[in-house]
Amino acid sequence: MAIILVILVVFPFLVAAASLALPNAVSRYLTIFAGVTSFALSLLLVPAAADHAQVVVGSFLRVDALSVVFVVATAFLYGATGMFAAGYLHLADGASGRRYGRRFYAGINLFCWSMLIAPIVNGLALLWVAIEVTTVISALLVAIDDTDGATEASWKYVLIASLGLGIALFATIIMYYAGTTVFGAAYNLSYAKLLAGASHFPPNVVRLSFVLAVLGFGTKMGLFPVHTWLPDAHSEAPTPISALLSGALLAVSFYAILRYYQIAVRSLGSAFPRNVLLIFGLASLLVAALYLLSQHDLKRLLAYSSVEHMGILAIGMSFGAPLAIVGVLLHVLAHAAAKGTAFFGAGSVVRKFGTKDMRRIRGGIGALPWSGTMLVVAVLALSGMPPFGVFRSEFLIVEGGMSDPREEIAALMVVLITLAFFGLSWYTTRTMLSPEQGPSGEGQAPALPTPPKGEVSNWIVAAMLAGVLALVILGLHPPAQLGHLLSRASAELAVVR
């Protein structure tokens, strides 16, 4: 298993480097191959992690069940986005097109590489470095189209994310200081060492570190009130990058918070870290639900949906029940598949109609019979409709919340999810299911003429089919090994004090 970790760390990086020199047509297929290979390798880690085994390479690389959940989610989206990008990217002829293609394929492989190594590295310091690398690469990718909107969104992202990661670095330093009371002035921040000594750390120091970690990494996760970069970056970035930002980057940042959560519950007990996550989670879910009711930009709509689902993850962890934690980890996987599929559909619609304004799009399914239909399916999945994986994960979270003394919070969460459902589904279904060239609202621009029937690319359809298939599997009958993995990861997050 150690060789799998080495390949996951090395291979995407080599593909990124090769993309700078190879023709774009070769880089396109090499990116797909790298993504699919990474996903296949991640699945090979599942049985070992589910059987309580850790895979360690030296002192720098280590995965356990919790790590593997996030590696699988990222690797799946890596492969699916590679397929989507092959159909979405239309490069101009000449030197400018070749230059754009080299930057894009090198960047997307580096971005996926950085998100894969974040759950694989061993220790809080290396984790911070890996997430900082994701910021640098993704900011460049957000601005790659070189429009005014993309440049502004990228700068906003860099400023807010850098501020957040500065706070996260402070949290890392404070946690290191907490460890000096047990291990002395010089030690490494490996997870095993920190967890072994956490019960003897100074409680007030750990409280401060955990709050700063939630606030700092919560910036990258998209938690309120530090989520404001997210709608602009998701809307202005090329759609393949938007899918990775939403489905993978936010989850990797959540993973960082969970590593601090593991230490906090061993040092403080569960009450304090659960209350912190509850506050951030409820605020994020409420704000997202309200904003979803007024969005007209298709990609911004999906961006606020990401804020909603990050709030659900935080609330689920605040319940603390093992069943709720299993639901949270399943939600990470299901959200990656659903949000990736939704952004792929949005990219197909934008390519077909030439606009993100849902008020001007009618007859989407008529023009895009495959990708349009699967976009509606993905939106319904994100809204928590059965039989998809998001429904199953949210059901587990609510059931776990009902078994906890916080059943009123679980009920409030259901109300807010229902409110978000109306906002998310109204404009999307109206855009895709309404008659072609139907009437626009008063004072609105007229609907665009419906383009000829036909898909933008079969690659886009293939990527969306993969996402829908994953959602159905996760919703109806998750593989037994995956269930064992989620249960083991939940146990690793359980309170042991």
MIKEKE-284512 format. One line per 10 residues: for each residue x, y, z of C-alpha. Coordinates in steps of 0.05 Angstrom, whole numbers, always signed. Each point is the difference from the previous one (the first is absolute). Example, Ala and Ser with C-alpha at 12.3 -4.5 7.8 and 13.67 -1.06 7.14 Angstrom:
BEGIN
+246:-90:+156 | +27:+69:-13 $
END
This chain:
BEGIN
+0:+0:+0 | +58:+47:+11 | +15:+1:-74 | -71:+25:-13 | +12:+61:+44 | +65:+14:-37 | -34:-4:-68 | -57:+45:+23 | +50:+52:+23 | +47:-4:-60 $
-42:-18:-61 | -47:+61:-5 | +60:+46:+11 | +37:-33:-58 | -61:+6:-44 | -4:+74:+16 | +73:+10:-18 | -8:-40:-64 | -61:+42:-20 | +45:+61:-6 $
+39:-33:-56 | -49:-48:-34 | -51:+20:-53 | -68:+17:+29 | -33:-59:-34 | +47:-47:+38 | -8:+38:+65 | -75:-7:-5 | +2:-76:+0 | +58:-3:+49 $
-42:+41:+49 | -58:-48:-6 | +47:-59:+9 | +32:+32:+62 | -68:+14:+31 | -29:-69:-13 | +64:-33:+24 | +0:+41:+63 | -72:-20:+14 | +15:-74:-12 $
+60:+4:+47 | -41:+35:+53 | -50:-57:-2 | +56:-49:+13 | +13:+36:+66 | -71:-11:+25 | +5:-73:+23 | +64:+12:+40 | -26:+63:+33 | -68:-32:+15 $
+37:-57:+35 | +31:+48:+51 | +66:+3:-36 | +41:+62:-10 | +45:+8:-60 | +64:+38:+17 | +58:+20:-44 | +58:+29:+39 | -18:+57:+47 | -36:+43:-52 $
-55:-43:-32 | -56:-35:+38 | -72:-19:-13 | -53:-28:+46 | -74:-10:-12 | -16:+74:+7 | +54:+19:-50 | -23:-51:-51 | -72:+28:+0 | +27:+67:-25 $
+50:-32:-48 | -55:-39:-33 | -45:+61:-7 | +56:+42:-30 | +24:-54:-46 | -69:-15:-27 | -10:+73:-17 | +70:+3:-30 | -19:-55:-50 | -69:+27:-15 $
+24:+72:-9 | +55:-24:-47 | -54:-31:-45 | -44:+62:+5 | +58:+46:-17 | +15:-40:-63 | -69:+19:-26 | -7:+68:+31 | +66:+33:-19 | -1:+33:-69 $
+70:+26:-16 | +13:+54:-50 | +45:-13:-58 | +71:+26:+2 | +50:+15:+54 | -51:+29:+49 | -41:-64:+0 | +61:-43:+10 | +24:+44:+57 | -68:-1:+34 $
-6:-75:-7 | +69:-12:+31 | -16:+45:+59 | -68:-31:+9 | +21:-73:-1 | +62:+12:+42 | -42:+40:+50 | -57:-49:+6 | +47:-58:+12 | +40:+39:+51 $
-65:+21:+34 | -24:-71:+6 | +69:-23:+23 | +0:+51:+56 | -69:-21:+23 | +20:-73:-1 | +62:+10:+42 | -36:+41:+54 | -35:-62:+30 | +62:-42:-11 $
+53:+42:+36 | +13:-17:+72 | -6:+59:+47 | -33:+68:+10 | +59:+40:-27 | +4:-40:-65 | -76:+4:-6 | +2:+76:+5 | +54:+3:-54 | -40:-45:-46 $
-63:+42:+7 | +41:+64:-11 | +25:-31:-65 | -73:-13:-21 | -13:+74:+10 | +56:+24:-45 | -16:-48:-56 | -76:+9:+2 | +6:+76:+1 | +40:-2:-64 $
-52:-47:-31 | -58:+45:+20 | +34:+57:-37 | +23:-40:-60 | -53:+28:-48 | +29:+70:+12 | -66:+36:+3 | -14:+58:+47 | -49:-42:+39 | +47:-59:+6 $
+58:+44:+22 | -42:+35:+52 | -26:-67:+26 | +70:-28:+4 | +27:+59:+39 | -58:-3:+48 | +12:-74:+9 | +74:+10:+12 | -10:+55:+51 | -54:-36:+41 $
+31:-69:-5 | +69:+26:+18 | -30:+35:+61 | -35:-64:+19 | +62:-43:-8 | +40:+50:+40 | -49:-12:+57 | +6:-75:-12 | +76:+6:+4 | -9:+35:+67 $
-45:-58:+22 | +55:-49:-20 | +52:+38:+40 | -45:+3:+61 | -13:-75:-5 | +75:-11:-4 | +7:+42:+63 | -52:-44:+34 | +41:-61:-17 | +64:+29:+30 $
-31:-8:+69 | +1:-76:-11 | +55:-13:-51 | +50:+55:+13 | +23:+57:-44 | +18:-42:-61 | -47:-52:-30 | -37:-13:-65 | -74:+15:-11 | -18:-70:-24 $
-71:-21:+12 | +18:-61:+42 | +44:+40:+47 | -52:+56:+9 | -57:-49:+12 | +42:-39:+50 | +14:+61:+42 | -64:+40:-12 | -32:-19:+66 | +56:+35:+37 $
+1:+65:-41 | -20:+65:+34 | -76:+6:-13 | -2:+75:-11 | +56:-3:-50 | -35:-55:-39 | -65:+39:+1 | +34:+60:-31 | +35:-43:-52 | -65:-35:-20 $
-40:+64:-8 | +55:+30:-43 | +5:-63:-41 | -75:+0:-14 | +2:+74:-18 | +64:-6:-42 | -14:-65:-38 | -73:+19:+0 | +19:+56:-47 | +20:-52:-52 $
-59:-44:+19 | -50:+55:-13 | -29:+9:+69 | -36:+64:+19 | +24:+55:+10 | +64:-14:-39 | -35:-29:-62 | -4:+63:-41 | +55:-19:-50 | -37:-64:-19 $
-58:+24:-45 | +45:+45:-42 | +55:-52:-9 | -48:-56:-17 | -38:+44:-49 | +60:+30:-37 | +47:-60:-2 | -2:-48:-59 | -53:-51:+16 | +49:-59:+10 $
+34:+42:+53 | -67:+19:+31 | -17:-74:+7 | +67:-15:+35 | -6:+61:+45 | -69:-20:+24 | +4:-76:+1 | +72:-10:+23 | +34:+62:+28 | -54:+16:+50 $
+0:-72:+24 | +76:+0:+8 | -5:+62:+44 | -54:-35:+41 | +49:-58:+8 | +50:+48:+32 | -53:+22:+50 | -15:-73:+17 | +73:-12:+17 | -4:+56:+51 $
-67:-27:+23 | +33:-67:+16 | +50:+34:+45 | -51:+46:+32 | -49:-55:+21 | +57:-39:+32 | +24:+62:+38 | -66:+35:+16 | -55:-51:-8 | -53:+8:-53 $
-42:+59:+25 | +44:+59:-20 | +22:-23:-71 | -72:-22:-15 | -28:+68:+21 | +51:+37:-43 | -18:-41:-61 | -74:+8:+14 | +5:+76:+0 | +39:+4:-65 $
-43:-54:-32 | -68:+30:+16 | +22:+69:-22 | +27:-27:-66 | -63:-41:-14 | -46:+58:+16 | +38:+51:-43 | +5:-49:-59 | -74:-18:+3 | -19:+74:-3 $
+49:+17:-56 | -23:-60:-41 | -69:+31:-5 | +25:+59:-40 | +54:-27:-47 | -5:+7:-76 | +71:-19:-19 | +2:-76:-8 | +71:-9:+26 | -11:+48:+59 $
-61:-40:+18 | +42:-63:+4 | +53:+39:+39 | -50:+19:+55 | -23:-72:-1 | +71:-18:+20 | -4:+47:+59 | -65:-35:+19 | +32:-69:-2 | +62:+22:+39 $
-48:+25:+53 | -33:-69:+1 | +68:-33:+10 | +16:+45:+59 | -68:-11:+32 | +6:-75:-10 | +66:+0:+38 | -32:+41:+55 | -49:-56:+14 | +57:-46:+19 $
-40:-64:-7 | +38:-55:-38 | -58:-6:-49 | +2:+74:-15 | +75:-2:-11 | -8:-58:-49 | -52:+44:-35 | +49:+58:-2 | +54:-42:-32 | -49:-30:-50 $
-22:+71:-15 | +71:+19:-19 | -1:-54:-53 | -71:+13:-24 | +10:+75:-3 | +63:-9:-43 | -39:-42:-50 | -63:+44:+0 | +35:+67:-2 | +48:-23:-53 $
-57:-25:-43 | -40:+64:+10 | +59:+44:-21 | +12:-45:-60 | -72:+11:-20 | +6:+74:+12 | +61:+2:-45 | -38:-36:-55 | -58:+50:+6 | +47:+60:-2 $
+36:-28:-61 | -66:-13:-35 | -37:+64:+17 | +58:+48:+10 | -25:+27:+66 | -3:-17:+74 | -63:+42:+11 | -56:-50:+15 | -52:+53:-16 | +20:-3:-73 $
+4:-76:-8 | -60:-41:-19 | -9:-70:-27 | +66:-26:+27 | -19:-73:-3 | -25:+8:-71 | +67:+27:-22 | +42:-46:+44 | -40:-65:+9 | +56:-36:+38 $
+39:+52:+38 | -62:+43:+12 | -37:-58:+31 | +59:-20:+43 | +8:+72:+23 | -71:-3:+27 | +16:-67:+32 | +62:+29:+33 | -39:+60:+27 | -54:-46:+28 $
+55:-41:+32 | +31:+62:+31 | -69:+18:+26 | -1:-65:+39 | -49:-39:-43 | +2:-76:+1 | +27:-47:-24 | +67:+36:-4 | +60:+0:+46 | -13:+70:+28 $
-69:-22:+25 | +31:-60:+35 | +55:+41:+32 | -47:+55:+23 | -49:-52:+27 | +57:-31:+41 | +20:+68:+26 | -71:+18:+21 | -11:-69:+31 | +64:+8:+39 $
-22:+69:+22 | -67:-26:+23 | +36:-51:+44 | +40:+57:+31 | -27:+49:+52 | +1:+52:-57 | -61:-26:-37 | -27:+71:-7 | +63:+18:-39 | -12:-60:-46 $
-71:+26:-11 | +25:+70:-16 | +51:-29:-48 | -57:-36:-38 | -38:+66:-5 | +60:+37:-28 | +16:-56:-49 | -72:+3:-24 | +6:+75:-10 | +64:-10:-39 $
-35:-53:-42 | -50:+51:-25 | +54:+50:-19 | +45:-52:-33 | -54:-36:-39 | -46:+57:-22 | +43:+36:-51 | +37:-62:-22 | -61:-41:-16 | -34:+61:-32 $
+62:+10:-43 | +5:-72:-22 | -73:-23:-1 | -38:+62:-23 | -25:+4:-73 | +49:+25:-51 | +3:+76:-5 | -53:+7:+54 | -19:+70:+25 | +49:+37:+45 $
-21:+36:+63 | -18:+73:-1 | +61:+45:-6 | +45:-58:-19 | +41:-11:-62 | -36:-45:-50 | +17:-73:-1 | +53:-21:-50 | -20:-40:-62 | +7:-74:+16 $
+61:-27:-38 | -4:-63:-42 | -8:-66:+36 | +66:-35:+14 | +53:-11:+54 | +61:+44:+5 | +45:-60:+7 | -5:-74:+15 | +55:+9:+51 | -46:+45:+41 $
-54:-52:-3 | +48:-54:+23 | +24:+41:+59 | -71:+15:+22 | -20:-73:-8 | +57:-19:+47 | -25:+50:+52 | -72:-23:-5 | +21:-73:+5 | +40:+16:+63 $
-59:+36:+31 | -47:-58:-13 | +50:-51:+28 | +11:+43:+62 | -74:+9:+9 | -27:-70:-12 | +55:-48:+20 | +69:+25:+20 | +53:-55:-6 | +12:-38:+64 $
+74:+20:+2 | -20:+73:-5 | -48:-9:+58 | +55:-30:+42 | +46:+57:-20 | -50:+53:+22 | -13:-36:+65 | +74:-5:+14 | +11:+74:-17 | -58:+17:+46 $
+32:-39:+56 | +65:+39:-11 | -39:+64:+12 | -36:-26:+61 | +10:+29:+69 | +48:-43:+39 | +6:+43:+63 $
END
